[in-house]
Amino acid sequence: MKIEDVVRNAFAMPLTSPSYPPGPYRFVNREYMIITYRTDPEALRRVVPEPLQFDEPLVKYEFIRMPDSTGFGDYTESGQVIPVTYEGVHGGYVHSMYLNDDAPIAGGREIWGFPKKLAEPSLTSVKDALVGTLDYGGQRVATATMGFKHRTLDKAKTLESLKQPNFMLKIIPHVDCTPRICELVRYYLEDLTVKGAWEGPGALALFPHALAPVADLPVLEVKSAIHILSDLTLGLGEVVHDFLQNRESKP
């Protein structure tokens, strides 16, 4: 294989059999259960990186069912998103994600920097409740429940909330394990259609685990529980802060 062939085909690893196709990535019937809760502000300060800031000590614990996604297939995801501001604009910082499919783990980490790890999340309807669970290595680390479609939410307001920017840390190590890329990335959800949105009573329990430390942001009070059904495109990201460049530019 010629050098120019390597460069031309170097989209993702492995070179001759990439783990995922190029985007854009379209999601059909993407289903969310989001439990918003109040947590310990000191715990948040330990994990929210500058230049992001937060106003209230809130966390959104999400379970996301994705039965139809371009290139990634059928999978489920669970994790924590922290409401933050960047340059005065409200958005969400993606703190942790756990899912059960290799392609979106590889693609999410390599393209955007999503903090994805392999685990076993689920989101199902059980009689009159929507139930989300997360198991890591056979151990339960999260259980969430909410009343199924108790009250309808305004679709337009739900749509606006989904249009807010999202942020994450993209970290790629050098061959000596020092950081080669360390960036704050911003992305948006695009071509959004909200098919339904509901709220109801909710509950969330988090359990300590050394390798899935969702309980490090403890649940002090559940503020809301919402259920969303949508179609959307996952937009490609942009770098808004380069930690290594800024470090090197300081006197």
N, C-alpha and C positions, 0 to 999 in steps of 0.2 A: 504494500500500500504506500503510495507516494505521500510526501508531506502535505501537499495541497489537498489530497483526498482526506487526510486526517482532519485538517482544519475545516474543510467544507462539511464534513459529516459529524463534527464534534458538537452535537446538541446536548446529549445526556449520556450517562453511563449505563451499561457498558457501550462502548463505541459501536460495535456491530449488532447490538440488540438492545436499544434503549429501553429503560423501564417504563417509559410513558411517551406519548406522541407530543409534538408541539401544540401549543394552545391556539386559539382560545378554548376555554373549557366551559361547556354549557351544562347546567343542572336542571333537570325537569322533576317536578314534584318533590322538591327539597323541603323537608319537614323539620321544624325546630321545636324544641321545648327549652325555654330559657327561664331559669330561676334566678332572679336578682336578689342578692342578699347583702346585708351590712356585715363588715368584717373589722378586724383590728387594724387601725390606721398605721401602727408601727410595722405590722407585717407587710402592708402594702408598700411602705417606704423602702423596705428591704429588697423589693423585686421590681418596682417600676423604675426604669432607667431614665436619667436625664437625656434629652431635654423635655421628655414627657412630664406632665404634672397631673395630679388628680384633685378634684374639689371635695368629693365626699368619699368615705371609705366603703365603696360598693364594688361588688364582683358580680358578673353575669356567668352563672354556670350553665353551659349549653350541652344539650344532646341534639345531634343533627343526623337525620336519616336521609341518605342519598341513594335512591334506587336506580337512578338513570343519570350518569355523568360521563361526559365525553372523555374517552381515553382511560378513565379511572374505574368505570363499571358501577357496581352495586356495593355500597359500604356504609358504615355508620361511624360517627365521630363523637367525641365528648371532650370538654375542656373548659377552661376559664378565660374570660375576656374581661379586662378591667377598664371601666369608663375613664378616659383621660382627656386632656387637652394638649394640643400642639400648636404653638403660636396663636393661642386664643380660640382655636377651632376644636369643637368636641368630636371625639372619635372613640375607638376602642383599641386597647393594647392586648394582643393575643399572647397570653402568658403560658398556657399549656394546652396541648391537644393529644388525644389518645384515639387511635383508630385501628381498624382490622383489615387493612388492605395495603399491600406493598407499594403499588404504583403511586397512589396519592401521598404516601409517606415519603417516597423518594422525590417525587415531583415537587411536593410542597416544601420540603427542606432545601432542595437544590435551586429552585427558581426564586421563590419568595423569601425563604427563611422561616417557614412555619415551624413551630417547636413541636413536631410530631414524634410520637413514640408508638410502638406496636402494643396493642392491648385488645380487650374485648368489650366494647360498649354495645348497648342495645337500646332501642326506643320502640315501645310497643303500646298498643291499647289493650288494657285488661279490664273488661266489663266497663265500669263507669269512670275509669282512671287512665290517664296517660302515665306510663312508667318508664323511667330511664335508669339504667344500671351501668356501672363501669367496673370491670374486673381486670386486675393486672396480675399476671402469673398465677391465676386461679384464686386470687384473694379479692374480695369486694372492697373497693375504695370509694364508691359513690352510689347513692340511691336517691332518685328524685321522683316525686309523684305530684300530679295535679288533677283537679277535676276536669273531666273531658268536656270541652266546649260549653262551659257554663255561661259565658257572656261574650257576645261578638264585639270585636274591636274595630275601630275605624281603619279601613284599608289604606286610606291616603296617609294617615299619621304613621301607620306601621311601615309603609313604603319609605317615608322620609327618614325613619330611624335606621332602616337598612342601607340607606344611601350615605350614611356617615363614613368617613375614612377609617381604615383600620391600619394598625401599626404592628410591627414585629421586629425582632433582632435577627438579622441574617449573619450567621457565623460560619465561616469556612476555614478550617485549619490549614496551615502550611505543612510541609512534610516533616518538619521538626516539632509539630504540635503547637507552635505559636500561631496566633490568629493571622491569616492572610487576608480575610475579608471580615469586617465587623461593622455592620451598617444598620441604620434604622430605615426600614422599608415601609412605604405607605402603599396601600392598594384600596380599590373600591369594588363593590359589587355593581354590575352593569346590566342593562336590558332587563330590569326587574319587573316581575308581575307578581303581585300578592293575590293568591287565589282564596285565601281565608286567613283570619286572625281572630284568636279567642283568648280570654283570660279566665282564671278560676283560682280556687284555693290551691296553695302549693306547699310542698315540704321538701327539705333537702338534708341528707345526712352524709357527711364525709368521714372517712376512716383513715388513720395514719398508715402510710406505707413508705418505706425508705426510697423506693425508685419511682413512685407515683405520688408525690407529696402534695396532692390537692388540699389536704387537710391543714397544710401550713397557712392557708388563708381561711381561718375558722368561720363557721356560720354563727353569727350572733343574732341575726333577725332576718327572716325572709320578708322581702319588701313586695315582690310581685311574682307571678307565674304566667307566662304567655305561651301560646301555641300558634305557629305560623306554617302555612303551606304556600310554597312559592316556586317560580321558575326564575333562573338568573344565570348570568355569565360571570365567572370569576375573572376580574380584570388583572392584567399583568401589572407588576409593581413599579415603583420608582424609588430611588434612594433619596432620602431627605436629610440624612446626617451620616457622615463617615467618621466613625470614632477614631480610626487609626490616623486619618489625615489631620483631624483636628488636634489629636495628641501631638503629632509630629510638628505641627505649625506653632505650638506654644513655645515661648522663649525658655 
